[in-house]
Amino acid sequence: GDDDDDDDDDDDDDEDEELPIEREAREAEEERKRVAIEAAAERASDAARQAAFRLPSAKDIEQEKHRPPDMTLIQNRLQDVLFVLADFNARRETGRRRSEYMARLADDMANFFGYVPELIELFLEMFNPAEAMEFLESNEAPRPVTIRTNTLRTKRRDLTQALTKRGVHLDSVGTWSKVGLKIYESQVPIGATPEYLAGHYMLQSASSFLPVMALAPTEGEFVIDMCAAPGGKTTYLAALMRNTGTLIANDGNRKRLTSLISNLHRMGVKNAIVCNEDGRKLPKRFNKVDKI
């Protein structure tokens, strides 16, 4: 009789056990309900936000001008205006035109981020409102320190190893550059290491690599750099030319030549001629110029 009871218990366990297809169906239903609840909450939040926000009147703005800037107020209003513009027909105030929201957005962007109004208008012509906001916010983020390996004196691999031993946390700027390094953290001043003083690298923004890469000078060419100081791009040109050919390193500001000459010596550049001329006249002084 006991064996029969055990068999009955096993049968009950089999009936209670959830099949994989049943579990998947239950989980899918639970996920559907969760998404529906979140969507309903978001719609309610959007509706409340839409009902609460009203564009300030001309009188309100005039009063704001006579008070110290309330950056929290301006920031919140920027988000509210962007929210309305994202679905303008459904979210706008009755009787309000899109141009009114755009004018408010431009003015608040200029005040909040510290740009001249004309520049904000240019950004809003280039980007949609949400993209313009993202662009302005990205400009506020601090840029990492970047350096360029001087291949006239060392290799990037060797430089990386040397700086790592000095407590510098660094990595490549990306696959697009064979010489750039990005500094995350350093226990020593990056502009005063023995490697820096020996000309193994140049403190240089990654964006300034691009003009040199685009020009792509080669060995033996005659190249003019019309605005050479303080020498970041000039020394990169010399490295790509492998110290061959002729590199005219010109700068219209005589006071900047000191830093230019110092960097040319430190980086081991031997094919450069430094001059202080009006760059527009330089190409006429030479019979053959390969690249400028």
N, C-alpha and C positions, 0 to 999 in steps of 0.2 A: 504494500500500500504506500510505503514511504517513497519507493522508487517512482511510483505513479505521480505522487505529489511533486517530486523534484522535476519530473518532465513537464508538469503543468507550469511550474515556475519559469522554466526555460522558455516555454512558449510565450508566457506573459512578457519576459524580457525582450524577446524577438519582436513582439508587437509594439512595445514602447520605444524601441530603438528607432531613431530618425534616419531615414534613408538619405544618401547624399543629395539626391535630386530634391527631396523635401526640404533639406537644410538650405540649399541654394535658393529655393523659392521663398522660404521664410526670410532669409537675409535680404533678398532683393526687395521684398515687400517692406521690410523695416527701413531699408535705405530710401525707398520711394517716399515713405511717410516722413522720414527725417528731412529730405529735400523739400517736400511740400511745406512742412512747418517752417523751415528756414526761409523759403520763398515768401510765405505769407507774412513772416515777421519783417522781412526786408521791404515788402510792399507797404506795410503799415508804417515802417520807419520813414520810407520815402514820402509817403503821403503827409506824415506829420512835419517832415522837413519842408516840404513844398508849401504847406499851409503856414508855417512859421516864418519863412523868409520873404521879405519884401525889399525891393530896391530902395535905397535911401533917397529921400527927396532932395531937391536943390538946397532947401533950408538946412537939412541934416548935414549935408556935405559942407556947407558954409560954416556951420558950427564946429565941425570937426577940424577945419583949418585953423581955428583959433585955440585949439587945445593941443597938448603934446600928443604925438602919434600913438594910437593904441594898436600895437602890432598884433595883439591877439584878436581884436575886432576885425582888423584888415585881413588877417589870415583866414578867419572863419568865413568872412564874406567872400573871399576868393574861392573857397571850396563850395560855398552855396551857389555862386554864379556859375562855376564850372558844372555843378550838378544840374542846374537849369538848362544850360547850353547843350548838355549831353542828350537831352530829349526836349528840345525847345518847345515844340507845339503842345506837348502834353503838360509841361511844367511851368511855363511862363505865367506871369501875372496877366490877368485880362487887360487888354489895351496897351501892354508894353511891347515895344519893338525889339528885335534882336540887336539892333545898333545901340540901344540904350544899355543892354547887358554887356556888350563888347566894350563900350566906352568906360563903363564902371570897372570891368576887368582890367583894361589897359592901365587905367589910373591907379588902381590898387596894386597891380604888378610893379609899376614904376616906384611907388612909395615903399612897398614891402621889400623889394630886392635892391633898390637904390640905383635904378637905371634911368637914363633920360627918356622922356616919353617917346621921342622919335625912334629910339632903338627898340622899345617895346612894340611899337607899331610895325616895325620891320619884322620882328619875330612872329607877330600874329599874322603877317602876310605869308611868311614862310611855313608856319605850322598851324595846325588846328589848335583851339584853346587848350585842350588837355595836353597835347604834345609840347606847346609853348611853356606850360607850367612845369612839365617834366624836365624840359631843357634848362629852365631857370634854376630849378632845384638842384640839378646835377652840377651846375656851375658853382653852387655854394659848397659842394663837397670838396674837402682838401685833396689836392692831387698828390700822389705818391712821389717821392724823390726818385729821379731816374738818372742813370749815368750811362755814358757810352764808352765802351772799351776802345782804347787806342791800339789798333792792330799794327801800328808802326813800331810798337814797343812790347806788346804782349798778346796773348790769346784770351778769349773770354773765359774759357775753362780755367786757365791758370789764375786769372784775376778773381774769379768766383771763389776758388780755393783759398787764395791769400786773404781776401776780405772776410770769408767765413771764419778763418782762424782768429781774426781780430774781433769777432763777436758781432759781425754784420749779418742780419737776416735778409737775404735777397733772393731774387728769382729772375728769370728771363721776362722781358716785357711782352713777349709773345713770339709766335712762330714767324711773324712778318719781319723780325729784325734779328740779325746774327750777331749784333754787337751791343744791344741794349740790355740793361739790367735795372730792375725795380727794387728799391730799398724799402723794406717793411719796417725794420727796426735796426738801430745801431748803438753799440756801446762806446763808439769812438766818433769824433767829428769827421764826417765824410769828406769835408773839404780840407782836411789836414793830415790825412794818413800818409805814410811813406810812399804808398802806391800812387796816391794823387800827386804828391810832390815830384815823383819820378816820371810823371806823365803817362801813367798806365791807363788813366781814364779822365773823362771830362764830365763835370756836372752839367747835364743838358736835358731839357724837356724832350720827351719822346716825339712830340709833334714836330720838333725842329729837325728830326731825322729825315722827315718825308721830302722836303725840297731837294735835299742832297740825293736821296734815293731816286727821286724822279728825274733829276738831271743826269744821274748815272755816268759820271766822268770815267774815262779809262786812261790807262798808262800812255804817257807821251802827248796828251792833248794840251791845248792852250785854253785855260779857263779863267774867267773873271768873276770874282765875288765883289759886287758893287757896294755891299754894306756888310763888311767883314767882322767888325768888332762885336763882341769880345773874342770871337774865334771858334765858337762851337761848330758851326757849319763849315767854316774854312778848314779847320783841322780834319774834319770828316772827309772833305773833298780831297785833301792831301793824302789821307789814308787810302781812299779808293784809287787814287792815282799812283799809289805806292811810291810817293816822293819823286815821281818822274814828271816830265813835261814842265809846263810853267803855270803857276797859279798867281794871278794878280789879286792881292788882298787889299782892297780899297775901302776906305771909310771917309765919309764927308766931314765927320767930326774929329778934329785933330786930337782932342782930349781923350778920345776913346782908343787911340792908337797904342797907348802904353799897355793896356790890358791885352790888346790883340798881340803885340810883339812878345809879351811875357808868355802868353799861352802857346804861341808858335814855337818858342824856344823850349818850353816845358814838354810839349808833345812831340818834339823831335822833327818838326817840319823843316825840310831843306829846299823845297822847290817853290817857295813863296816869295813874292816881291811886294812889300808893303808900300802903299802910297795914300796920299790924302788929296783926292781930286773930286770934282763933280762927276759922279758915275755916268751921267748921260754923255759925257765927252770921251770916255775911255775907249769904247769900241773903235772910234775914228783914229785913234793913235796907233793902232796895230794893224798890220796887213792881213793877218789871218787869226780869227778867234773861233775856236771850236764850240765853246759853250759859255753861257753867261748865267 
